[in-house]
Amino acid sequence: METIDVSDPDLWARRETAPLLARLRAEDPVHYCADSAYGPYWSVTRYDDIVDVETRHEEFSSASEHGGVVIHDALTQKWSGHTLEGFISMDPPRHGEQRSAASGIVSRPNLAHFEQVIRKRTGDLLDTLPIGASFDWVSEVSIELTTQMLASLFDFPFEERAKLTRWSNVATSEPGLGVVATEEERIREIKQCMFAFTKLRRQRAGAGEAHDLVTMLATHPATASLNPMNFLGNILVLIVGGNDTTRNSMSGAVVAFDRFPEQLERLRADPALMENAVSEIIRWQTPIAHMRRTALADAEIGGKRIEKGDKVVMWYASGNRDETVFDDADTFDITRENARRHVSFGFGIHRCMGKRLAELQLRILLEEMTTRWTRIEVVGEPKTVRSNFVHGYDALPVRIVR
């Protein structure tokens, strides 16, 4: 038991973490790993304990000065005397102040506008896909749709939108795991992101009503005067948040319906299940595997004593498979009554700001898919992302059956 280390990215790439997390939930749900590539850390694997940590933000910090929200500390470095940090890696009151600057992007009027844009783009893209021939769903659909949405959210030059996906991948990667080879390369690319968005920030600083995220951050009282690294940190939080959850849920949906084809028939027979199906996809896939906190004082989780300064990792991918909360948790079931209780979006003050937009994008994709085709077959082995943070797919070979 003491040798179990579920932080190893290769275990996630080989899809070997599920039985290890199941064993931890059953035998040692708050588990101490003394030796890992990221130093010692606690694994919190049961649903109730994850929610407990999430709601105790005064005891378990997200702040970058304490290590941030991922198990590795790479994104907390300083450049030019400033720390790279976004609102997700802050504690109150700074967290709420800076988060509020961007929250208007998912207001009801904006979501209503986005629904029309998303549906047209989704339909137009799906109509270009080959019928009966193999292609990669990740690159052709999941990445393209989320990248188009990101370009709209930031009012970023549409013809350069591929940069947004690249910067998201670089921001969440560790050197040597397939995205960038070295830390120097990663920093160089992140600085390119900073230069591009700093230019947009300057152009929009005097704008009137804000309709995009850059303008919101550039004009809101809480964020208008941020130093460049804090501004960049918020941009990266929003890029990653708008990319990884949605993109990997879109791919996960195809995998889920391929493995559980009877669920697709259920959905076709009863379209009223669509909203619940979206929640079940996000639970079953769990596109973000973990979030991390740091203990600000000695504390207790699930009967275990946590010492001040300890690294605490909440494995969302485990909480969403907790058998005490979700019956037959490994099964994909769109009629699951409590599917919306998943922890994929986090909990408490850090609950994902863009969850309604992510659900909207996934719902529209499912609606447009089910009106066009009979099914989508997975025709080759999916390539899983080599990461303990992003839980998704680099490639997914599929074939459409009309």
C-alpha positions, 0 to 999 in steps of 0.5 A: 500500500505504501508504494502506491503512487497514482501521480505517475503520468505513465499510469494515466497514459496506460489507463492503469489508475482506476484499480489503484484508485479503487483500492485506495477508496476501499482500504486507505481513502486518505493515502500518504505517498512519501516518495514521488516525482512531485515530493510527498503528498496526500491522495484524497480519493472518496467523494465526501472527503473531496467535498470536505477539502473543497469547502474548507478553503480557509484551511486548505489553500489554492494560492500560488505562494503555497504551491497552487492547484496542481500536484507539480509546482512548475506554474508557480515560478516568477518572471521579472519579479512577479508570480504567474498566477490566475484567480484559480490559484488564489485564496479569498478575497483576491480569488473572488475579486478577480474571478468576478471580472470574468464571470459575466461572460457566462451570463444568461444573455451571453449563453443565449447568444453563444447557443446560436453560434455554437449550433451553427458552427457545430452543424457546419463542421459535422456536415464536412466529416466523411461517412464510412471513412476513418478519421481522428475525432479529437483533431477534427471535432473536439479540438476544432469546436473548442478552439472556435469557442475560445476564439469567440470568448476572447475575441481572438483573431479567428485565423490564429485560433490554433495558438489557443489550443497550443498554449492550453496544452503547454500551460498544463504540461510537464516538460518531457511528457510529449508537449514540450521537451524542456522547461525553457521551451515551455516558458518561451511559448507561454511568453508568446501567449503573454505578448499576444494577449498584452497587445490585445489588452492595450487595444481594449483597455479604453473600450466601453461595454465588455463583450469578451474576456480580454476586455472584461479583464482590461476594464474591470476595477479588480483586474484593470491594473494587474501586473503582466504575470497576474493578467497572463495567469488569468488568461491561462486559467480561462484558456485551459478552463475553456479547452480541457473540460469541454474538449475531453468530454466531447471525446469521452462522449464518443468513447462512452457511447461506443462502449455502452451502445444501449445508452445511445439507443436510450437517448434516441428513444427519449431525447428528454434524457439529454441534459442528464446524459451530458452530466453523466458524460462529464462524470464518467470521463472526468476531464480534469483528474485532480486538483491540489491544495496545501494545508495552512495548519494542522488539520484532519481529513477522513480521520488522518492527521494532515500537517501544516504545509502538506500537499493534498491532492483531490482525485476527481477521477476517483471521487466520480467513481466512488461506489458509496455515492454512484451505484455501479460507478464504472458503468455509463448510465444516462438515466443515473439519478444523481449524475449531476452530483459529479465533482468534475467541476470542483466544489465550493468557491472554486467550482468551475465558472464556465460549467454551463457553457461547457454543458451547453457545448456538449449538449448541442454536439450530442443533439446535432450528432444524433439527428445526423447519424446512427452511431460513431464507431471507435475503430482503433485504440484511443491515445490517452494524454500522458498527464495526471492532470488532464484526463483525456485523449490525444487521438481517437480514430472513429468511423461514422455510420449513417 
